[in-house]
Amino acid sequence: METPERSRFGDVAYPMAETLTVPHDIVLRLRARLPAVTREHLFDCYAISETTWTKLRDGKPIKRSTLERILQRYERLLSRAA
């Protein structure tokens, strides 16, 4: 567990989660495995929300742990298709 830090105002602040931007070619590969871009398919395939998908599509950062989960599920989809 991460150690809380004190801000200069005395509040307890936890360090921000590590985020990163996903390259567009990876987003296109993820999209290719979706039957349709719907709330149901996004959750069933990658366990993500429409908000997370929008961030991916628009090149905005997402949490590293979220990307790791997406890529694990993507690999599972590929192995089922083989």
Number of C-alpha atoms within 10 A of each C-alpha: 3 6 9 11 12 11 10 7 6 8 10 12 11 12 10 7 10 10 14 15 15 18 11 13 9 13 15 12 11 20 15 11 15 16 10 11 13 13 14 13 17 20 13 12 17 22 15 18 14 15 10 18 21 11 14 22 16 13 15 14 15 18 14 15 13 15 20 11 13 17 15 12 17 18 11 13 16 10 9 8 8 5
